[in-house]
Amino acid sequence: MRITVHPARPALSFLAAAWLLGLLFGLPALAVLIDPARHEPVGLAAALAGLAVVAVAAFALRRARQGRGPRPLLLDASGLTLPERHLPWSELRSLTLRQPEPGRQAAAAPGLHALAARIAARQHAAETALLAETAGEGTPLLVAGGLGPEVAAALRDAVLAARPDQ
């Protein structure tokens, strides 16, 4: 059986918020750096802080899009074939779900902070990974990542159902 796993796309609201944050802080920082009249210590410090916010927003965008491509899996009588290697059924000890740690809840925060917390929580929820623990290796192998919890559990059940009785 061939399965192609398509991870969840990053939440559009998360991507838009990261872009907006980068633009809101990046454009004024760029204006300070371009204009020689604004090269006083306070202006340069503010520009540096703005560029730091741009760097954090760029890191968030990169992390949200990383590892989100389709991932083919092949299940047959010999085992589970991942893009990296073939894993015989005899080596497969268990399949576990690694869910992200719950983030800080800011539901009590008013206004914009609550909106930002909800956007981040929605993005964070779609980062569940399905890991294969093997008999030979200490670190689990990534079967699929960037999934919602329900999808990851259904994928685990499908892989275990395809496993022949031993």
C-alpha positions as CSV (number, residue, x, y, z in Angstrom):
1,M,0.0,0.0,0.0
2,R,1.4,3.4,-1.0
3,I,0.5,6.4,1.2
4,T,1.5,10.0,0.4
5,V,1.3,12.2,3.4
6,H,0.6,15.9,2.8
7,P,1.3,17.8,6.0
8,A,-1.0,20.6,7.0
9,R,-0.3,23.9,5.4
10,P,0.8,26.7,7.7
11,A,-2.2,28.7,8.9
12,L,-2.7,31.7,6.5
13,S,-3.3,33.9,9.5
14,F,0.0,32.9,11.0
15,L,1.9,33.7,7.7
16,A,0.1,37.0,7.3
17,A,0.8,38.0,10.9
18,A,4.5,37.2,10.4
19,W,4.7,39.1,7.2
20,L,2.9,42.1,8.7
21,L,5.1,42.1,11.7
22,G,8.2,42.0,9.5
23,L,6.9,44.9,7.4
24,L,5.8,47.0,10.3
25,F,9.2,46.9,12.0
26,G,11.4,46.4,8.9
27,L,10.3,49.4,6.9
28,P,10.9,52.0,9.6
29,A,14.2,50.4,10.4
30,L,15.2,50.6,6.7
31,A,14.1,54.3,6.6
32,V,16.4,55.0,9.6
33,L,19.3,53.2,8.0
34,I,18.9,54.9,4.6
35,D,18.6,58.5,6.0
36,P,22.0,59.8,7.3
37,A,20.2,62.5,9.3
38,R,18.7,59.8,11.5
39,H,22.0,58.2,12.4
40,E,22.0,59.2,16.0
41,P,22.5,56.6,18.7
42,V,18.8,56.3,19.6
43,G,17.7,56.0,16.0
44,L,20.3,53.3,15.2
45,A,19.3,51.4,18.4
46,A,15.7,51.5,17.3
47,A,16.6,50.3,13.8
48,L,18.6,47.5,15.3
49,A,15.7,46.5,17.5
50,G,13.4,46.6,14.4
51,L,15.8,44.4,12.5
52,A,15.8,42.0,15.4
53,V,12.0,41.8,15.1
54,V,12.3,41.2,11.4
55,A,14.7,38.4,12.0
56,V,12.3,36.7,14.5
57,A,9.5,37.1,12.0
58,A,11.6,35.6,9.2
59,F,12.6,32.7,11.5
60,A,8.9,32.0,12.3
61,L,8.0,32.0,8.6
62,R,10.9,29.6,7.8
63,R,10.0,27.3,10.6
64,A,6.3,27.3,9.6
65,R,7.1,26.2,6.1
66,Q,9.9,23.8,6.9
67,G,9.3,20.1,6.2
68,R,5.8,20.7,4.8
69,G,6.3,18.8,1.5
70,P,4.6,15.6,0.5
71,R,6.2,12.5,2.1
72,P,5.7,9.1,0.4
73,L,5.4,6.0,2.5
74,L,5.3,2.4,1.2
75,L,3.7,-0.4,3.4
76,D,4.2,-4.0,2.3
77,A,4.8,-7.4,3.8
78,S,8.5,-6.7,4.3
79,G,8.0,-3.4,6.2
80,L,7.6,0.3,6.1
81,T,9.6,2.2,3.5
82,L,10.4,5.8,4.4
83,P,12.1,8.2,2.0
84,E,15.3,7.8,4.0
85,R,15.4,4.0,4.5
86,H,13.5,0.8,4.6
87,L,12.3,-0.3,8.1
88,P,11.4,-4.0,8.4
89,W,8.5,-4.9,10.6
90,S,10.7,-6.9,12.9
91,E,12.7,-3.7,13.7
92,L,9.7,-1.6,14.4
93,R,8.9,-1.6,18.1
94,S,6.2,1.1,18.2
95,L,4.7,4.1,16.5
96,T,4.4,7.1,18.8
97,L,2.8,10.6,18.4
98,R,5.0,13.5,19.4
99,Q,2.7,16.4,20.1
100,P,4.0,19.9,20.7
101,E,4.1,21.2,24.2
102,P,1.1,23.4,25.0
103,G,2.0,27.0,24.6
104,R,1.3,29.7,27.0
105,Q,-2.4,30.5,27.1
106,A,-3.2,34.2,26.7
107,A,-7.0,33.8,26.5
108,A,-7.4,36.2,29.4
109,A,-5.4,38.8,27.6
110,P,-7.5,41.5,26.0
111,G,-7.6,42.6,22.4
112,L,-4.7,42.1,20.1
113,H,-2.7,39.9,22.4
114,A,-5.6,37.3,22.6
115,L,-5.8,37.4,18.7
116,A,-2.1,36.8,18.4
117,A,-2.3,33.9,21.0
118,R,-5.1,32.2,19.1
119,I,-3.2,32.5,15.8
120,A,-0.1,31.0,17.3
121,A,-2.0,28.2,19.0
122,R,-3.7,27.3,15.8
123,Q,-0.3,27.1,14.0
124,H,1.2,25.2,17.0
125,A,-1.6,22.5,16.9
126,A,-0.7,21.4,13.4
127,E,2.8,20.3,14.4
128,T,2.2,16.7,15.6
129,A,4.7,14.2,14.3
130,L,4.5,10.4,13.9
131,L,7.7,8.7,15.0
132,A,8.8,5.1,14.6
133,E,10.8,3.6,17.5
134,T,13.1,0.9,16.3
135,A,14.9,-1.9,18.0
136,G,18.4,-1.0,16.7
137,E,18.5,2.8,17.0
138,G,18.1,5.1,20.0
139,T,16.5,8.0,18.3
140,P,13.1,7.5,16.7
141,L,12.7,8.0,13.0
142,L,10.3,10.6,11.6
143,V,7.5,8.9,9.7
144,A,5.5,12.1,9.1
145,G,5.4,15.5,10.6
146,G,3.4,18.7,10.4
147,L,0.1,16.9,11.0
148,G,-2.9,17.6,13.2
149,P,-3.3,15.2,16.1
150,E,-6.3,13.4,14.6
151,V,-4.6,12.9,11.2
152,A,-1.4,11.6,12.9
153,A,-3.4,9.1,15.0
154,A,-5.3,7.9,11.9
155,L,-2.0,7.5,10.0
156,R,-0.6,5.5,13.0
157,D,-3.6,3.2,13.0
158,A,-3.4,2.7,9.2
159,V,0.3,1.7,9.4
160,L,-0.3,-0.6,12.3
161,A,-3.3,-2.2,10.4
162,A,-1.0,-2.9,7.5
163,R,1.5,-4.6,9.7
164,P,1.3,-8.4,9.3
165,D,0.7,-10.5,12.5
166,Q,4.0,-11.6,14.0
